[in-house]
Amino acid sequence: MTLSILDTSHLASLTSEGPRPTPLLDTGKVRALLLNLEAGQSVSPCKMSSTVLYYVIEGRGHLRVEEEQGGLQTGSLAVVPPGATRNISAETRMRVLAVQIP
């Protein structure tokens, strides 16, 4: 096993053009993305075939899964089951780690 440490501090850039997903890891089994959103931006609704963990590194917003909605804030961890339609919207600047696992 080889230890990998990723410094994501330089990936904190935000853009007014829309959410900016930055791939961090893709092993074929696990995929990790860093989502950077400005206040008012959202990730379009999507359906994933895998479980997705969303960890809020910084900021506040909302996660909608099907017909349910919950608030997110720094330190929140949300687990979304496979096959569920979801989207994230930002109230403030947000940095979210999204980890897709089979």
C-alpha positions as CSV (number, residue, x, y, z in Angstrom):
1,M,0.0,0.0,0.0
2,T,1.2,3.5,-0.9
3,L,0.2,6.5,1.2
4,S,-1.1,9.4,-0.8
5,I,-1.7,12.8,0.7
6,L,-3.4,15.5,-1.4
7,D,-3.1,19.2,-0.6
8,T,-6.4,20.7,-1.7
9,S,-5.8,24.2,-0.4
10,H,-4.8,25.5,-3.8
11,L,-8.0,24.1,-5.2
12,A,-10.1,26.5,-3.3
13,S,-10.7,28.8,-6.2
14,L,-14.3,29.7,-7.0
15,T,-15.8,31.0,-10.2
16,S,-18.9,32.9,-11.0
17,E,-19.4,30.7,-14.1
18,G,-20.9,27.9,-12.0
19,P,-20.0,25.1,-9.7
20,R,-16.5,23.8,-10.2
21,P,-15.9,20.1,-9.6
22,T,-12.3,19.1,-9.3
23,P,-11.4,15.4,-9.5
24,L,-9.1,14.4,-6.6
25,L,-9.1,10.6,-6.9
26,D,-10.3,7.8,-9.1
27,T,-9.3,4.3,-8.3
28,G,-11.9,2.6,-10.4
29,K,-13.8,1.7,-7.2
30,V,-13.7,5.0,-5.3
31,R,-14.0,8.4,-6.8
32,A,-13.5,11.7,-4.9
33,L,-14.4,15.2,-6.2
34,L,-14.0,18.7,-4.6
35,L,-17.0,20.9,-5.3
36,N,-16.5,24.6,-5.1
37,L,-19.7,26.7,-5.2
38,E,-20.3,30.5,-4.8
39,A,-23.3,31.7,-2.8
40,G,-26.4,31.1,-5.0
41,Q,-24.9,28.4,-7.2
42,S,-26.1,24.9,-7.4
43,V,-25.2,21.5,-8.8
44,S,-27.8,20.4,-11.3
45,P,-30.0,17.5,-10.2
46,C,-28.4,14.1,-11.0
47,K,-28.8,10.4,-10.3
48,M,-25.8,8.3,-9.4
49,S,-25.5,4.5,-9.5
50,S,-23.3,4.6,-6.4
51,T,-23.6,5.7,-2.8
52,V,-22.2,9.3,-2.4
53,L,-20.9,10.8,0.8
54,Y,-20.9,14.6,0.9
55,Y,-18.7,16.3,3.5
56,V,-18.9,20.0,3.9
57,I,-15.4,21.4,4.4
58,E,-16.6,25.0,4.4
59,G,-19.9,27.0,4.0
60,R,-23.6,26.6,4.2
61,G,-26.3,25.3,1.8
62,H,-28.9,22.7,1.1
63,L,-29.0,19.1,-0.2
64,R,-32.2,17.9,-1.9
65,V,-32.6,14.1,-2.3
66,E,-35.8,13.2,-4.2
67,E,-38.5,15.1,-2.3
68,E,-36.5,15.6,1.0
69,Q,-34.3,18.6,1.7
70,G,-31.8,19.2,4.5
71,G,-29.5,22.0,5.6
72,L,-25.7,21.6,5.2
73,Q,-23.0,23.5,7.1
74,T,-19.3,23.2,7.8
75,G,-18.7,19.7,9.2
76,S,-21.9,18.2,7.9
77,L,-21.7,14.7,6.4
78,A,-24.6,13.5,4.2
79,V,-25.0,10.0,2.8
80,V,-27.1,9.6,-0.4
81,P,-28.1,6.1,-1.5
82,P,-27.6,4.9,-5.1
83,G,-30.3,5.7,-7.6
84,A,-31.6,8.8,-5.8
85,T,-31.8,12.1,-7.6
86,R,-29.9,14.8,-5.7
87,N,-28.6,18.3,-6.0
88,I,-26.7,20.8,-3.8
89,S,-27.2,24.5,-3.6
90,A,-25.0,27.0,-1.7
91,E,-26.2,29.8,0.6
92,T,-22.6,30.9,1.2
93,R,-19.4,29.9,-0.5
94,M,-19.1,26.2,-0.1
95,R,-16.3,23.6,-0.5
96,V,-17.7,20.0,-0.5
97,L,-15.9,16.7,-0.7
98,A,-18.0,14.2,-2.7
99,V,-16.9,10.6,-2.4
100,Q,-18.6,8.0,-4.7
101,I,-18.4,4.4,-3.5
102,P,-20.0,1.3,-5.1
